[in-house]
Amino acid sequence: MSTKSTLQAWLTSAGLDEQRADIYLAALAKGETTAADLAKDLKMGRTTIYDNLRFLEERGFMQTLMKGKRKVFLPLHPKELFKKIESQKEQLKDLLPDFLAMYANQDKQPFVQLFTGPFAAREIYEDILRSVKDEYVYFSPSALTLQNVDRKYIEQWIARRVKAGIKSRSLRVKAKNVPHPIFSEEAKYLRQIRYLPAYVDLNATIYIYGNNVGVISTRKEGSCFIIHSPDMAFSLKQIFEFLWGLSK
């Protein structure tokens, strides 16, 4: 596939049709151009060119400038285009919990997201910060969980959680607890901790927040899940509350 074809394919995946992608690339090659020049180069009618240029300008791919009585068109620089796409991705990331909640409310079907790799656990922690306004609860063998996430990251994440005023309650396996104050001190870090009976063991951390359940597996499996299911989240929260009442 040629370079132009590759660029055209990317632009169509970004929301442009083939004709508009061609116009943007033709303008990019010139740096600054007129509708008449584009119509001549691409063998298109001026009306078609103007309609497409208007669309590209509305979508932020093109800018119109007046030079005297001449109207010229300036394509968005590739670096600025990259910034634009990155900004849209960040906006979508912030809005993702709302989109997912709307999807679940409409469709009533649960769904699962699987994450793997060295930073998989971060997906759950970031989703908690995006989704939770007041409190979340979780079951945890905290020493094992710490093996799945960078210590500096989780310390910074705890600071962000506290700054946001998000509280937590955890039921932990005492034999797998981390005694360091940042992970075990309660009031300062807006958390309450109780311990499961000695005969109970866990090999995964299970977070319950809103309509979501986040699962961080042990290092042996190296994977994490976010399960969006109001029924499952509700049921696990009831189990948590039952065990919370029995724990010390």
DAQUI-V593625 format. One record per residue. N is the residue number from 1. D_FIRST is the distance of its C-alpha to the first C-alpha in whole Angstrom. Layout:
n,d_first
N,D_FIRST
N,D_FIRST
This chain:
n,d_first
1,0
2,4
3,7
4,8
5,6
6,6
7,10
8,11
9,10
10,12
11,15
12,15
13,16
14,18
15,20
16,19
17,18
18,16
19,18
20,19
21,16
22,16
23,19
24,19
25,16
26,18
27,21
28,20
29,19
30,23
31,24
32,27
33,27
34,29
35,29
36,30
37,27
38,24
39,26
40,26
41,22
42,21
43,23
44,25
45,28
46,30
47,31
48,28
49,26
50,29
51,29
52,26
53,27
54,29
55,27
56,25
57,28
58,30
59,27
60,27
61,24
62,26
63,29
64,32
65,34
66,37
67,38
68,41
69,41
70,37
71,35
72,31
73,29
74,27
75,24
76,24
77,23
78,20
79,23
80,25
81,22
82,22
83,26
84,26
85,24
86,26
87,29
88,28
89,27
90,30
91,32
92,31
93,32
94,35
95,35
96,34
97,38
98,39
99,36
100,36
101,40
102,39
103,37
104,40
105,43
106,41
107,40
108,42
109,40
110,40
111,36
112,35
113,33
114,32
115,31
116,31
117,31
118,33
119,33
120,33
121,37
122,36
123,35
124,38
125,40
126,38
127,38
128,42
129,42
130,40
131,42
132,46
133,48
134,52
135,51
136,50
137,51
138,50
139,51
140,50
141,51
142,50
143,50
144,47
145,45
146,45
147,43
148,40
149,40
150,40
151,44
152,43
153,41
154,43
155,46
156,44
157,44
158,47
159,48
160,46
161,47
162,51
163,50
164,49
165,52
166,50
167,53
168,52
169,54
170,54
171,55
172,55
173,56
174,58
175,58
176,54
177,55
178,54
179,57
180,55
181,57
182,53
183,52
184,56
185,58
186,58
187,60
188,58
189,55
190,55
191,55
192,58
193,58
194,60
195,60
196,59
197,62
198,62
199,61
200,58
201,55
202,51
203,48
204,46
205,46
206,46
207,46
208,47
209,46
210,46
211,45
212,43
213,43
214,41
215,41
216,41
217,41
218,43
219,41
220,41
221,39
222,36
223,35
224,36
225,37
226,37
227,39
228,40
229,43
230,46
231,48
232,47
233,47
234,51
235,52
236,51
237,53
238,56
239,56
240,55
241,58
242,60
243,60
244,60
245,63
246,64
247,63
248,64
